[in-house]
């Protein structure tokens, strides 16, 4: 049975399960989205044989979800992972499906497909094991062809395995490609390539037989070809037409010593990438070594690594080159140690910083709020790397958000006396501790979450003073004893603060590689949004408001991350700045978008009054055309923010007259003054 046909048959079977499940299924408990759900486990049945995956496929209500890695590893599809959007990308030849975790929109061969709530891709786990990416197979199968049937007597599906005419692929190029580290062998062809391998230990040769393929290379028609490589791993590459009818092309790689090898399809599926000496990245665990909490990464001890720090939000990134992730294309670990809040690991799709053929495992350390420029130490131990967070203030303090209350804890060496003093005028709280009883490190943490601005520690031989500078008036309750080994402060916003102690999140739309609309003069919406937003920030700060920006540079921030920034900062208002566009250039004017509280699971009050106050002020200030106050519950930044939120469409960049106006300093200042007026009018009424 041909490899492709087997794959199509398997997907056909899974399609049937997505409709009705299997008569012999059994119930299991899986965790999805923080909730345990009872689902029906089903085997994968192919040609009358049951196949059980390592992580079970299951029917969730009446939709079948299956581990995406199983499909890839067993049936020839390629799986990639876009960590910026939590999207799994399945490719098979020139066809592609994109599934975003917890999103009801899948992109199948470039077309959007709406998934019902039971077919949404999920991260699922059993018994606290690492989560697996589960996808709906009814939509995966849309990128493949198949023939299936149903046996009503046996109540089982069956598959007619049609013998398809297999098209012969033409191999027109074989070359050695120098990637970021080691040489790779590239094989290009006119169609998808299926192959088998064997390793001849005595002669140190890797033999790759490619089915349904004919060589068509310059100067090697009907005769063998050879490439002398002579690097640290590969000695020579030879290729020939091994047989006709069936057409089998053979590639023989002579190695100096045996090395692990990896063969993957190129991005468009019409070729192979053969690499050697790669690293298999396995388990990632939190352990104690030499008395310290550390992160251990199996299989990474010999990997070449790149490091970078990313801002907004703060992250430390470790890229392992020439590496593949065992199991799923994405893992999420809720490890907390030092300044590390969680760890994400993915099979990273090479960006512009790397060669397109590079295989990279990316480890992202999400950093707790308030820490800038985190430092980590990385050691190797046999085939592992050990990640140590460098010491910081966070080693002996914790700051936990509990909805309206926040807990700030200081850990001491022994039970100790201490004092707590709050200055309401300066919004500064000082905790004084005998230095001999605390291991607090000197330094400053910038938090700026809309509640705490910064934490500073100063110490001498006698006293250690920890100062918390707040961004708004607060009240505190002391939860620890007068003499204790930990000092616990319960912190809350002071009731009825002055209006100028409000926190407002400004969200400049788009950014980075997502420019948004492009104007009639080829100017980018992202630049317009940022320019207006920075002016708005400066104006509001000059009036005494606390301002948080979702971005203040040209970077792309995930939509859910923008909402998280606002929610975590306990903001009072959220204002997203955008430019508009329409296929008809006659359109111009201002729109204000909002999400009704009735169409969001987290909104806490009527949203329309803020939208109306904003629109009234903008129309009065700019004299622009009124394009309406529009309900848009599908917009993440409006739906997922708890506080009153609006998205201001400042004007149409597709209208030549309005576009020219939008990019002038004078008109941007008018827009800013109008938005400020809308905010103040709303606050005066509420």
TIFI-136453 format. One record per residue (C-alpha): residue in three letters; y, z, x. Coordinates in steps of 0.5 Angstrom, whole numbers, plus 500, padded with zeros to 3 digits. Each point is the difference from the previous one (the first is absolute). Example, Ala and Ser with C-alpha at 12.3 -4.5 7.8 and 13.67 -1.06 7.14 Angstrom:
<atoms>
> ala:491:516:525
> ser:507:498:502
</atoms>
This chain:
<atoms>
> unk:500:500:500
> unk:507:498:503
> unk:505:505:502
> unk:505:498:495
> unk:495:499:494
> unk:498:508:501
> unk:507:502:500
> unk:502:496:494
> unk:494:503:497
> unk:501:507:501
> unk:507:499:498
> unk:498:497:493
> unk:495:506:499
> unk:506:505:501
> unk:504:496:495
> unk:495:501:495
> unk:500:508:501
> unk:508:500:499
> unk:498:498:493
> unk:494:504:498
> unk:498:505:506
> unk:492:500:501
> unk:495:504:496
> unk:497:504:505
> unk:507:503:503
> unk:501:507:501
> unk:506:505:499
> unk:504:502:507
> unk:506:504:501
> unk:506:496:504
> unk:507:503:502
> unk:505:494:499
> unk:507:502:500
> unk:499:507:501
> unk:496:501:494
> unk:492:500:499
> unk:498:495:495
> unk:492:499:498
> unk:498:493:501
> unk:494:496:499
> unk:497:498:507
> unk:497:493:500
> unk:495:496:505
> unk:502:493:502
> unk:494:496:497
> unk:499:493:504
> unk:494:496:498
> unk:496:506:497
> unk:501:505:506
> unk:505:506:499
> unk:505:501:506
> unk:503:506:501
> unk:506:501:504
> unk:502:506:505
> unk:506:502:495
> unk:497:498:493
> unk:503:495:495
> unk:502:503:494
> unk:502:498:493
> unk:507:503:498
> unk:500:500:492
> unk:498:492:499
> unk:502:498:507
> unk:496:499:507
> unk:503:503:506
> unk:497:498:507
> unk:501:502:507
> unk:504:495:503
> unk:497:500:507
> unk:493:499:497
> unk:502:493:497
> unk:504:499:507
> unk:494:502:505
> unk:494:497:496
> unk:503:494:497
> unk:505:496:504
> unk:506:502:498
> unk:506:503:504
> unk:504:506:498
> unk:506:502:503
> unk:505:506:499
> unk:508:500:499
> unk:502:507:501
> unk:507:499:498
> unk:498:499:493
> unk:493:503:500
> unk:497:493:498
> unk:493:497:502
> unk:499:493:501
> unk:494:496:499
> unk:499:493:503
> unk:495:495:499
> unk:501:493:503
> unk:507:498:497
> unk:499:505:494
> unk:504:507:500
> unk:500:506:496
> unk:505:506:501
> unk:499:507:497
> unk:505:505:500
> unk:497:507:499
> unk:502:503:494
> unk:504:494:498
> unk:498:496:493
> unk:502:493:503
> unk:495:496:505
> unk:502:494:503
> unk:494:495:499
> unk:501:493:504
> unk:508:501:500
> unk:500:502:492
> unk:501:507:497
> unk:495:503:496
> unk:501:506:496
> unk:495:505:500
> unk:498:505:495
> unk:501:508:502
> unk:492:500:501
> unk:500:494:505
> unk:506:502:504
> unk:498:501:508
> unk:498:507:502
> unk:499:504:506
> unk:494:504:498
> unk:496:506:503
> unk:493:504:498
> unk:500:507:503
> unk:506:500:504
> unk:498:494:504
> unk:505:495:503
> unk:502:496:494
> unk:498:493:499
> unk:504:494:498
> unk:497:498:493
> unk:502:493:497
> unk:498:497:493
> unk:495:494:501
> unk:502:496:494
> unk:506:498:503
> unk:497:500:507
> unk:495:494:498
> unk:506:496:497
> unk:501:497:507
> unk:492:498:501
> unk:496:496:495
> unk:493:502:497
> unk:495:499:495
> unk:497:506:496
> unk:496:502:493
> unk:498:505:496
> unk:493:502:498
> unk:501:503:493
> unk:492:503:500
> unk:500:503:507
> unk:508:502:499
> unk:501:498:507
> unk:504:494:503
> unk:497:495:504
> unk:503:495:505
> unk:498:492:500
> unk:500:499:508
> unk:503:493:500
> unk:498:496:506
> unk:507:497:502
> unk:502:494:504
> unk:502:503:506
> unk:506:497:504
> unk:499:499:507
> unk:506:503:504
> unk:503:497:506
> unk:501:504:506
> unk:506:496:504
> unk:503:506:505
> unk:497:505:504
> unk:504:504:505
> unk:502:506:504
> unk:506:504:497
> unk:503:506:504
> unk:502:505:494
> unk:504:506:502
> unk:494:503:504
> unk:494:496:501
> unk:498:493:500
> unk:497:498:493
> unk:496:493:498
> unk:503:496:494
> unk:496:495:496
> unk:504:496:496
> unk:497:496:494
> unk:501:496:494
> unk:496:505:495
> unk:498:507:500
> unk:494:501:505
> unk:494:504:499
> unk:496:503:506
> unk:494:504:503
> unk:500:503:507
> unk:495:503:505
> unk:501:503:507
> unk:496:498:506
> unk:499:506:504
> unk:497:497:506
> unk:505:494:501
> unk:506:504:497
> unk:502:495:495
> unk:502:500:493
> unk:498:495:496
> unk:504:498:493
> unk:496:495:496
> unk:505:497:495
> unk:497:497:493
> unk:502:493:497
> unk:505:499:506
> unk:501:494:504
> unk:504:500:507
> unk:505:495:501
> unk:504:501:506
> unk:503:495:505
> unk:495:498:505
> unk:495:504:498
> unk:497:496:494
> unk:493:500:500
> unk:499:504:506
> unk:501:507:502
> unk:507:503:502
> unk:502:506:505
> unk:506:504:501
> unk:500:505:507
> unk:504:506:498
> unk:498:505:506
> unk:504:506:497
> unk:497:507:500
> unk:495:499:495
> unk:499:493:498
> unk:497:495:506
> unk:499:494:496
> unk:500:497:493
> unk:496:494:498
> unk:499:496:494
> unk:496:495:497
> unk:497:496:494
> unk:493:504:499
> unk:497:496:494
> unk:502:495:495
> unk:497:501:493
> unk:501:505:500
> unk:507:500:504
> unk:500:506:504
> unk:505:501:506
> unk:499:505:505
> unk:504:504:504
> unk:498:503:506
> unk:504:506:504
> unk:498:502:507
> unk:502:507:501
> unk:501:504:507
> unk:497:506:496
> unk:498:502:493
> unk:506:502:496
> unk:501:501:493
> unk:502:494:496
> unk:504:499:494
> unk:500:493:496
> unk:505:499:494
> unk:503:494:496
> unk:507:498:501
> unk:505:501:495
> unk:499:494:496
> unk:492:500:501
> unk:499:494:504
> unk:499:502:506
> unk:497:506:504
> unk:503:505:505
> unk:495:503:505
> unk:502:506:504
> unk:497:505:505
> unk:500:507:502
> unk:503:503:494
> unk:500:507:497
> unk:497:502:494
> unk:505:506:497
> unk:495:505:496
> unk:502:506:497
> unk:506:504:501
> unk:500:507:499
> unk:504:507:501
> unk:497:504:505
> unk:502:506:505
> unk:500:499:507
> unk:502:505:505
> unk:503:504:495
> unk:504:495:497
> unk:500:496:494
> unk:499:492:501
> unk:498:494:498
> unk:494:496:502
> unk:499:493:500
> unk:493:497:501
> unk:499:494:504
> unk:507:499:503
> unk:499:503:506
> unk:500:493:504
> unk:505:497:496
> unk:507:497:502
> unk:505:504:496
> unk:507:498:498
> unk:505:506:497
> unk:506:499:496
> unk:505:505:496
> unk:502:497:493
> unk:506:503:496
> unk:501:501:492
> unk:495:503:499
> unk:499:503:507
> unk:493:498:503
> unk:496:499:507
> unk:496:494:500
> unk:494:499:505
> unk:497:493:500
> unk:493:499:503
> unk:499:493:503
> unk:494:496:500
> unk:497:505:495
> unk:497:500:493
> unk:499:505:495
> unk:493:502:498
> unk:499:501:492
> unk:507:499:496
> unk:506:496:502
> unk:504:506:498
> unk:499:508:500
> unk:505:505:498
> unk:499:507:503
> unk:504:506:498
> unk:500:504:506
> unk:506:505:502
> unk:501:502:507
> unk:507:502:503
> unk:505:494:498
> unk:494:496:497
> unk:500:499:492
> unk:494:495:500
> unk:497:495:503
> unk:499:492:498
> unk:495:495:504
> unk:499:493:498
> unk:498:493:503
> unk:506:498:501
> unk:502:493:499
> unk:504:497:507
> unk:507:500:499
> unk:505:496:504
> unk:499:506:506
> unk:493:497:501
> unk:496:494:501
> unk:497:497:493
> unk:493:501:503
> unk:501:507:502
> unk:496:505:496
> unk:504:507:500
> unk:498:506:496
> unk:507:504:499
> unk:500:507:499
> unk:506:503:497
> unk:502:507:500
> unk:505:502:494
> unk:505:505:503
> unk:502:506:496
> unk:507:499:497
> unk:506:503:505
> unk:496:498:506
> unk:503:494:505
> unk:497:497:506
> unk:494:504:499
> unk:496:500:507
> unk:492:500:500
> unk:495:501:506
> unk:494:495:500
> unk:494:502:505
> unk:494:496:501
> unk:493:503:499
> unk:494:496:501
> unk:500:495:495
> unk:506:504:496
> unk:507:501:500
> unk:503:507:499
> unk:507:500:496
> unk:504:506:501
> unk:507:501:497
> unk:504:503:505
> unk:503:507:498
> unk:506:500:496
> unk:504:505:495
> unk:495:498:495
> unk:494:504:503
> unk:503:506:498
> unk:503:499:493
> unk:498:496:494
> unk:505:497:494
> unk:496:498:494
> unk:503:497:493
> unk:497:503:494
> unk:504:496:495
> unk:507:504:498
> unk:498:506:506
> unk:499:499:507
> unk:496:504:505
> unk:503:501:507
> unk:495:505:504
> unk:501:502:507
> unk:494:503:504
> unk:500:505:505
> unk:496:503:505
> unk:499:507:497
> unk:503:504:494
> unk:508:500:502
> unk:506:503:497
> unk:505:494:498
> unk:507:499:497
> unk:502:494:495
> unk:507:499:498
> unk:503:494:496
> unk:507:498:500
> unk:502:496:494
> unk:506:497:502
> unk:497:496:506
> unk:493:500:497
> unk:497:503:506
> unk:494:504:500
> unk:498:504:506
> unk:494:504:502
> unk:500:504:506
> unk:493:503:503
> unk:499:504:507
> unk:498:494:505
> unk:494:504:502
> unk:497:499:494
> unk:501:493:498
> unk:497:493:504
> unk:506:496:497
> unk:502:495:504
> unk:507:498:501
> unk:503:494:497
> unk:503:496:494
> unk:496:497:494
> unk:504:495:496
> unk:497:500:493
> unk:505:497:496
> unk:496:500:493
> unk:506:501:496
> unk:498:508:500
> unk:500:502:507
> unk:504:496:505
> unk:498:503:507
> unk:496:506:503
> unk:502:503:507
> unk:497:505:504
> unk:504:504:506
> unk:497:505:504
> unk:501:505:505
> unk:496:506:503
> unk:502:504:494
> unk:501:496:494
> unk:497:494:497
> unk:505:497:495
> unk:497:495:495
> unk:506:496:496
> unk:499:496:494
> unk:506:496:498
> unk:499:498:492
> unk:503:493:497
> unk:502:504:494
> unk:501:507:497
> unk:493:504:500
> unk:497:506:498
> unk:494:503:504
> unk:495:506:498
> unk:496:503:506
> unk:493:500:499
> unk:497:504:506
> unk:500:507:502
> unk:506:504:503
> unk:496:500:506
> unk:495:494:500
> unk:496:495:505
> unk:503:494:496
> unk:507:499:496
> unk:499:497:494
> unk:507:497:496
> unk:500:497:493
> unk:506:495:500
> unk:503:497:493
> unk:506:497:499
> unk:505:504:497
> unk:502:499:493
> unk:506:496:497
> unk:502:498:507
> unk:507:497:501
> unk:499:492:499
> unk:502:499:507
> unk:493:503:502
> unk:496:494:497
> unk:495:496:504
> unk:501:493:499
> unk:494:495:502
> unk:503:493:502
> unk:495:494:500
> unk:502:494:504
> unk:495:495:497
> unk:495:495:504
> unk:501:500:508
> unk:496:498:506
> unk:496:494:499
> unk:501:501:492
> unk:507:497:500
> unk:501:499:492
> unk:504:495:497
> unk:503:495:505
> unk:507:498:498
> unk:503:493:499
> unk:503:500:507
> unk:493:503:502
> unk:502:507:501
> unk:495:505:499
> unk:500:505:494
> unk:497:506:505
> unk:507:499:504
> unk:504:501:494
> unk:496:506:497
> unk:501:504:507
> unk:507:498:500
> unk:502:503:493
> unk:495:506:501
> unk:503:502:507
> unk:507:500:497
> unk:498:504:494
> unk:497:505:504
> unk:506:501:504
> unk:504:500:494
> unk:496:505:496
> unk:499:505:507
> unk:508:500:501
> unk:500:503:493
> unk:495:505:501
> unk:493:498:497
> unk:494:500:504
> unk:497:493:502
> unk:493:498:501
> unk:499:492:502
> unk:493:497:499
> unk:502:496:506
> unk:507:499:504
> unk:497:494:505
> unk:497:494:499
> unk:493:502:498
> unk:495:499:495
> unk:498:507:496
> unk:494:500:495
> unk:502:500:493
> unk:496:507:498
> unk:503:503:507
> unk:507:499:497
> unk:498:503:494
> unk:497:506:504
> unk:506:501:504
> unk:504:501:494
> unk:495:505:497
> unk:498:504:506
> unk:508:501:501
> unk:500:503:493
> unk:506:495:499
> unk:505:500:494
> unk:501:493:500
> unk:497:493:502
> unk:504:494:501
> unk:497:493:502
> unk:504:495:503
> unk:498:492:499
> unk:503:493:499
> unk:498:496:495
> unk:498:493:500
> unk:498:494:494
> unk:497:493:501
> unk:506:498:495
> unk:507:501:505
> unk:504:501:494
> unk:498:507:499
> unk:504:506:502
> unk:502:507:499
> unk:497:507:501
> unk:494:503:497
> unk:498:507:500
> unk:492:501:500
> unk:497:507:498
> unk:493:503:498
> unk:499:504:493
> unk:497:506:501
> unk:495:499:494
> unk:498:494:505
> unk:499:504:506
> unk:495:506:501
> unk:504:504:505
> unk:507:499:497
> unk:503:507:498
> unk:506:497:495
> unk:504:495:496
> unk:502:494:505
> unk:504:496:496
> unk:507:504:501
> unk:500:499:507
> unk:499:493:500
> unk:505:500:494
> unk:505:504:505
> unk:499:495:506
> unk:501:494:496
> unk:506:502:496
> unk:503:502:507
> unk:498:493:503
> unk:503:496:495
> unk:506:504:500
> unk:501:500:507
> unk:498:492:502
> unk:501:497:494
> unk:494:496:500
> unk:496:497:495
> unk:495:505:496
> unk:493:498:501
> unk:497:506:496
> unk:497:506:501
> unk:492:498:501
> unk:494:504:499
> unk:496:499:506
> unk:494:505:500
> unk:496:496:505
> unk:504:501:506
> unk:497:505:504
> unk:507:503:503
> unk:502:501:493
> unk:493:502:497
> unk:498:505:505
> unk:506:504:501
> unk:501:507:497
> unk:507:500:499
> unk:505:495:496
> unk:500:494:504
> unk:503:493:499
> unk:500:493:504
> unk:506:497:501
> unk:500:492:500
> unk:507:499:503
> unk:501:493:499
> unk:496:493:500
> unk:499:497:507
> unk:498:494:497
> unk:507:499:497
> unk:505:497:505
> unk:506:503:498
> unk:497:507:499
> unk:496:500:506
> unk:506:498:504
> unk:504:506:497
> unk:494:505:501
> unk:500:499:508
> unk:507:502:500
> unk:502:507:503
> unk:505:501:494
> unk:495:498:494
> unk:495:505:503
> unk:505:505:501
> unk:502:499:492
> unk:492:500:499
> unk:499:507:504
> unk:506:503:496
> unk:498:498:494
> unk:493:503:501
> unk:503:507:502
> unk:504:500:494
> unk:493:499:496
> unk:497:505:504
> unk:506:505:499
> unk:500:498:492
> unk:493:502:499
> unk:500:506:504
> unk:506:503:496
> unk:496:498:493
> unk:494:504:503
</atoms>
